């Protein structure tokens, strides 16, 4: 029964986000209300608030926020955190989101439709940064568990991953979103990956990732 409820919850969240994007694209982000989004998604306003808390949250919220520590550990390889990030980015890009992959010009496919608001709307950008800060706080203790990093080093590494990803995502947006996000993340993280490889002997690193 819990699995059925979770599937219903995820389906409802996707529907709310899709209807919200329809309204944002049509009227502009600031002109749309939670009540309008709820009506378009055929749910109550309280449901929208329960799932996303804020209008910005509709665009920003992702599954990482609700993942258990066990689930995070499954994809996080402490010896290769950049590779772990790339695996997550590839999985995100492969998931259906926004406009159909078969319709519209390249810049309107996949994540572009949602991600462009991260940089076009200041309040959404602030919400994204808060989400990345929470992600860094969750990842840092897992990186420190191995004993190879101090608490300070783990915190700095976790935030370098989170906000480095955001910087790569912004460059992807500025370039029009015509290439894979993973390409930008891999390129942007290459110097950090080189530093990480130089400071971690091969025997202690997790399996290398080849995108």
N, C-alpha and C positions, 0 to 999 in steps of 0.2 A: 504494500500500500504506500509506503514511504517513497518507493521508486516512482510510482504513478504520480504522486503529488509533486515530486521534483520535476518530472517531465512536464507536468501542467504548468508549474511555475516558470520554467525556462521558456516554454511556448508563449505564455502570457507576456513575459518580459520582451521576447523578440517582437511580438505583435505591437506592444506599446512603443518600442523603439522605432519600428518601421513606420507606424502611423505618425509618430512625432517627427521623424525625418521628412515625411511627406509635407507636414505642416510647416516645418522650418524652411524647407526648400521653397515652398509657395509664398509664405508670408514674412519670412525672416525670423531668426531665433527670438529676438526680444519681443516680438509682437504676439507670440503664441503663449497661451496659458495652459496650466496643468489641466484645467477643466476641459479645454478644447481637445487636448490630447486624450484624456480619458474618454470623452464622447466618441472620438474617432476610433479608438481601440475597443469600444464597447465594454469598458470596465468603469469602476467607480474611481473618482479622484483619490479616495483613500488607498485604493490598490496601487495607484501610481506612486503615491508617497511611500507606501510600505515597501515597494520593490526598489525604488530609486532615491527616495528622500527629497531630491530637488530636481528641477528641470535640467540643470547641468549634469546631474547624476545619470539621467537617461542616456546621455552621450558618453559619459566617462566610465560608468560601472562595467566591470568585466568579471569573468569567473575567478580570476586570481584572488579578488577580495574575499571570496567565500570559500576558497580552497583550504583544506585542512593542512596541518604541517606535514602529515604523512604524504599527502598528494604532492606538496611542493618538493619534498625530498625525492620523490620519484623522478622528477625531471631535472633537479638541480644536482650537477656534478661539481662538488667543491673544488676539485682540481682543474676543472675547465668551465668556469662560470660563463665565459663568453659563448662557448659552445652550447651551454644550457639555454642561454638567452636566444640564440639563433634557432634552436629547436622550437622554442615557444613561439617565435615570430613566424616560422614556417607553418606551424599548426594554426596560428591565428589567420594567416593569409589564405590557408586552405579551407577555412570554415566559411560557409555561406553568410554573407552580410550585405545589407543594403541592396543596391541595384543588381539585377541579374548579370551574370558573367557573359551572357549572350546578347545583351542590349546596351546601347549607348557607346559613346567614345571611351577610349581606355581610361581617361581620368575620372570617369563616373562609375567605374566598376569596382567591385570588392569593397575594401575599407575606405576608399576615398570619400564616399558620401558622408560618412560620420566623422572621419579624422580631420577633414578640412575645418570643422567647427572648433577643433582644439586650438587652432591658430587664428581663426577669424573672429572669435568671440573671447574677449578678455576674461569674462567670468568662467568660461569653460576651461580656458588655459589654467587659471588658478585652481580649478577643481582637479585637473589632470595632475598638476604639480603636487597637490595634497595626496592624491592616490599613489603617485610614485614615491612620495616620502613614506607612506605606510608600507609599500612594497619593500623598500629598502630596510625598514625596521623589522620586517618579517624574515628577510633573507639573511641579514647580518648574523644572527645567532647560529644559523645553520652553517655558514662559512667558518665561524669561529669554533664549531664543534670539533673539527679535525685537529685542532691544536697547532696548525701550521701558521695561523694568523692570530695576532693579538685582537682584543676587542676593538681597538681603534682601527686596525688594518681591515678587519672584517666590515666595520661600518663604512669606511671609506670605499672599499671595494664594492659593497652592495649599492651604495649611492652612485658610484661611477657607472655601474651597470644600468641602474634605473634611469638616471638623468642622461647618461650617454645614449641610451635608447631614444629618449625624448629628443635629443639634439639631432640624431640621425633621422627620426621621423619628421622633424621640422624641415630638414633639408629635402627630404622626399616630397613634402608638401610644396616647398618653394620651387622645386623643379617640375611640378605639375603632376606628380604621382603616376608617371607613365612606366616606371621601372618597379621592380619588386622592392618592398620595404626591407626584406632580408638583405638585398644587395647593399643598401645604404648602411644597415647595421653592421654587416660584415666589414665593409670598407672603413667605417668610422671606428669600429672597435679593434681594428688590426693593430694599432700601436699598443693598446692596452693588453691585447692577447700576447703580443711579443714580450711585453714586460712580465706578464704572468708566467709565460713559458720559461723565461730566463731565470725567474726566482723560484720555480718549482721543479725539482728534478723529475725526469720522466717516470720514475717508479712510483711517485706519489700523485701523479695526475690521473684524472679520469680519462676514459677513451676520447680520442680526438674526434671532433665532429667535422664532417665534410658535407657542406650544403650542396 
